[in-house]
Amino acid sequence: MARIPPDFTREMLALSLGARFVIGVDEVGRGPLAGPVTAAAVRLDPARIPAGLADSKALTAAARERIAARIHATAQVSIAHVSVAEIDAINILQASLLAMRRAIAGLGEADFALIDGNRPPPDLPCRAEAVVKGDAASLSIAAASIVAKVARDAIMVDLAQLYPPYGWNQNAGYPTPRHLQALLDFGVTPWHRRSFRPVHNILYQDI
């Protein structure tokens, strides 16, 4: 069955109800064993919406990079990260919500946010609507998903140069067989999330 592309319906409804600054927000990196959680907030210009916007998971890496460049050229964008240390301190759910709050704050003047997921972060400075599978439904959320994914992948590619055995340039820190084997063979790096079970088990296997 053909995939229905995201559209601008929710954004136009919010604008028709008085919102002036409607943004889409998404985060990436909840599942990896290493690296930060990254979120993006994007305000699209209705007159300059880039072609090709879709759920980032449905796009190739090359397509994401091309479209991300168009988004940066035509929209207002804020990207935020939550570090490994913060993830371990507050848990991955709270870290994901914090990353989204930071991304929204980075835009400065949002008054309505479309948030990917089943609940918006608490303590937002604006009204918000949670949209389940929002990156496949809303163009603004799709744009945020692409920008966040490209930004986080770039971080993991850079880190892969420092820690080649883990294959982060290919797996972005997710627990692939290569990554798990490298953990067993070479141990835990400063960029691993110690609160995640596979990493925790390796750290404390001899205790």
C-alpha positions in Angstrom: 0.0 0.0 0.0 1.3 3.4 -0.9 2.6 5.6 1.9 0.6 8.7 2.5 3.0 11.7 2.7 2.8 14.2 5.6 1.0 17.4 5.0 0.5 20.9 6.4 -3.1 20.4 7.7 -2.3 20.7 11.4 -0.1 23.7 10.9 -2.8 25.5 8.9 -5.4 24.7 11.5 -3.3 26.1 14.3 -2.6 29.3 12.2 -6.3 29.6 11.5 -7.0 29.5 15.2 -4.6 32.4 15.9 -1.2 30.9 16.2 1.5 32.9 14.6 4.6 30.8 15.0 3.9 27.1 14.5 6.7 24.6 14.8 7.3 20.9 14.5 9.5 19.1 17.0 11.0 15.6 17.0 13.9 13.8 18.7 16.2 11.0 17.7 18.6 8.7 19.6 16.5 7.1 22.3 17.6 3.6 21.4 21.3 3.8 20.9 23.8 2.6 23.5 26.1 5.5 22.8 25.9 9.2 22.0 23.6 12.0 22.8 19.8 12.4 22.4 19.2 15.1 19.7 16.0 17.1 19.1 15.1 19.7 16.5 12.4 22.3 16.3 11.6 23.7 12.8 9.3 26.5 11.7 8.6 26.1 8.0 7.8 29.0 5.7 4.4 28.0 4.1 5.6 29.6 0.9 8.9 27.8 0.8 8.3 24.2 2.0 11.2 22.0 0.7 10.3 19.2 -1.6 10.7 15.7 -0.4 9.8 16.0 3.3 8.9 12.7 4.8 9.5 10.6 7.9 13.3 10.5 8.2 13.2 6.7 8.6 11.7 6.4 5.1 14.6 8.3 3.5 18.1 7.3 2.6 21.0 9.0 4.3 21.9 10.9 1.1 18.3 12.1 0.7 18.1 13.2 4.4 21.3 15.3 4.0 20.0 17.0 0.8 16.6 17.8 2.3 18.2 18.9 5.6 20.3 21.5 3.7 17.1 22.8 2.0 15.3 23.0 5.4 18.2 25.0 6.9 18.1 27.3 3.8 14.3 28.0 3.9 13.2 27.5 7.5 14.0 28.5 11.1 15.8 25.7 12.8 16.9 24.9 16.3 18.9 21.8 17.3 19.6 20.7 20.9 21.4 17.8 22.5 21.3 16.0 25.9 24.6 14.5 26.8 25.4 10.9 27.8 26.0 12.0 31.4 22.6 13.7 31.5 20.9 10.6 30.0 22.4 8.5 32.8 21.4 10.9 35.4 17.7 11.5 34.5 16.8 8.5 32.3 16.3 8.3 28.6 12.6 9.4 28.6 13.3 12.6 30.6 16.4 13.2 28.4 14.3 13.0 25.3 11.7 15.5 26.7 14.6 17.8 27.8 16.1 17.7 24.3 12.8 18.8 22.8 12.4 21.6 25.4 15.9 22.9 24.6 15.2 22.8 20.9 11.9 24.8 21.3 13.7 27.3 23.6 16.3 27.8 20.9 13.7 29.2 18.5 12.7 31.8 21.0 9.2 32.7 19.9 7.2 29.6 19.2 3.5 29.9 20.3 2.3 26.5 19.1 4.3 23.3 18.8 3.4 20.0 17.1 5.3 17.3 19.0 6.1 13.8 17.7 4.8 11.2 20.2 2.0 10.6 22.6 2.6 13.4 25.0 4.3 16.8 24.9 7.1 17.7 27.2 6.1 19.4 30.4 6.8 23.1 31.1 6.8 24.3 27.6 6.7 28.0 26.9 3.9 27.6 24.3 0.8 25.5 23.5 1.5 22.1 22.1 -0.2 19.1 20.5 1.3 15.6 20.6 1.0 13.7 17.3 1.5 10.0 17.3 3.8 9.1 14.4 3.9 12.8 13.7 6.9 12.5 11.4 4.7 10.7 8.9 1.7 13.1 9.4 3.0 16.6 9.7 5.4 18.4 7.4 6.9 20.4 10.2 7.5 17.3 12.4 9.0 15.5 9.3 11.3 18.4 8.8 12.4 18.3 12.5 13.0 14.5 12.3 15.2 14.9 9.2 17.3 17.8 10.7 17.7 16.0 14.1 18.7 12.7 12.4 21.3 14.3 10.2 22.7 16.3 13.1 23.0 13.3 15.4 24.4 11.0 12.6 27.1 13.6 12.0 28.2 13.5 15.6 28.3 9.7 15.6 30.4 9.7 12.4 32.9 12.1 14.0 33.0 9.9 17.2 33.6 6.8 15.0 36.9 8.3 14.0 38.0 8.2 17.6 36.5 4.8 18.4 36.6 2.8 15.1 35.8 -0.7 16.4 32.2 0.1 17.3 31.1 1.1 13.8 29.2 4.2 14.9 29.5 5.7 11.4 27.2 2.9 10.3 25.1 2.1 13.3 24.8 5.5 14.9 25.4 3.9 18.3 22.5 1.4 18.1 23.1 -2.1 19.5 24.0 -3.9 16.3 26.0 -7.2 16.4 29.2 -5.4 15.6 28.6 -2.8 18.3 27.8 -5.4 20.9 30.8 -7.5 20.0 33.1 -4.4 20.2 31.7 -3.7 23.7 32.8 -7.2 24.7 36.2 -7.0 23.0 37.2 -3.4 23.8 35.0 -2.3 26.7 33.0 0.8 27.4 33.9 4.3 26.1 33.1 7.6 27.7 30.4 8.0 25.1 28.5 4.9 26.2 25.3 5.2 28.2 26.1 3.4 31.5 22.4 3.2 32.5 21.6 1.1 29.5 21.5 -2.6 30.3 24.0 -4.0 27.8 26.6 -1.4 28.8 25.8 -1.7 32.5 26.1 -5.5 32.4 29.6 -5.3 30.8 30.7 -2.7 33.4 29.6 -4.9 36.3 30.0 -8.4 35.0 32.9 -9.2 37.4 31.2 -7.8 40.5 
